[in-house]
Amino acid sequence: MKKTLQIVALVLALGIMVSWAALGANRGWTKTSREVRQLDEVTGIEGITNVSTFLPGVDFLGAGLLAAAGLASVSLFFRKPNNKLRTKQTA
């Protein structure tokens, strides 16, 4: 159980870092929209429009790494199984 929790924590930490980097690696707070500059074809005037996107920020990264650290710390409460048979010594 201990090793399983540690592996799950490691996979969660790596997964959250890869997904944060793949989705934009925003170094600010998480954003749900992004400003995009568009050039009007008729007038030639540049305008700004909002596009609905998900850009995970450092709060997303921190929460995921905190969850992985929590799983890893819970694994410390499990003992390593002792498979040795203890025999009673008689004098």
C-alpha positions in Angstrom: 0.0 0.0 0.0 2.9 2.4 0.9 4.6 1.9 -2.5 1.3 2.2 -4.4 0.5 5.6 -2.8 4.0 6.8 -3.5 3.7 5.8 -7.2 0.3 7.4 -7.5 1.7 10.6 -5.9 4.6 10.6 -8.4 2.3 10.0 -11.4 -0.1 12.8 -10.2 2.8 15.2 -9.7 4.2 14.5 -13.2 0.8 14.5 -14.8 -0.1 17.9 -13.3 3.2 19.4 -14.4 2.9 18.1 -17.9 -0.7 19.2 -18.3 0.1 22.7 -16.9 3.0 23.0 -19.4 0.9 21.6 -22.3 -2.1 23.9 -21.6 0.0 27.1 -21.6 2.1 27.2 -18.5 0.6 30.5 -17.3 2.7 32.0 -14.6 -0.2 34.0 -13.2 -3.5 33.0 -11.9 -5.8 30.6 -13.8 -7.6 32.4 -16.6 -10.8 31.3 -18.4 -10.6 33.8 -21.3 -7.8 35.4 -23.4 -7.6 38.6 -25.3 -6.9 38.2 -29.0 -6.1 41.1 -31.4 -8.0 40.9 -34.7 -7.6 43.1 -37.7 -10.8 44.2 -39.3 -10.7 43.3 -43.0 -12.8 46.2 -44.2 -11.5 49.1 -42.1 -8.0 47.9 -41.3 -8.5 48.8 -37.6 -7.1 46.5 -35.0 -9.5 45.4 -32.3 -9.4 43.2 -29.2 -11.8 40.4 -28.7 -12.1 37.9 -25.8 -11.8 34.2 -26.6 -13.0 31.7 -24.0 -10.1 29.4 -23.2 -8.7 27.6 -20.1 -5.2 28.7 -19.2 -4.1 26.9 -15.9 -2.0 29.1 -13.6 0.3 28.6 -10.7 -2.7 28.0 -8.4 -3.7 25.0 -10.6 -0.1 23.7 -10.4 0.2 24.4 -6.7 -3.0 22.6 -5.9 -2.0 19.6 -7.9 1.4 19.4 -6.3 -0.1 19.9 -2.9 -2.4 16.9 -3.5 0.5 14.8 -4.6 2.5 15.8 -1.5 -0.5 14.9 0.6 -0.7 11.4 -0.9 3.0 10.9 -0.4 2.8 12.0 3.2 -0.1 9.6 3.9 2.1 6.8 2.6 4.5 7.5 5.4 1.9 6.3 7.9 2.0 2.7 6.5 4.6 0.4 7.8 6.7 -1.9 5.7 5.4 -5.4 6.0 7.6 -7.7 8.1 7.6 -11.2 6.5 10.0 -12.8 8.9 8.5 -15.3 11.3 9.3 -14.5 14.8 10.0 -17.5 17.0 9.9 -17.5 20.7 13.2 -18.4 22.2 13.0 -20.5 25.3 15.8 -20.7 27.8 
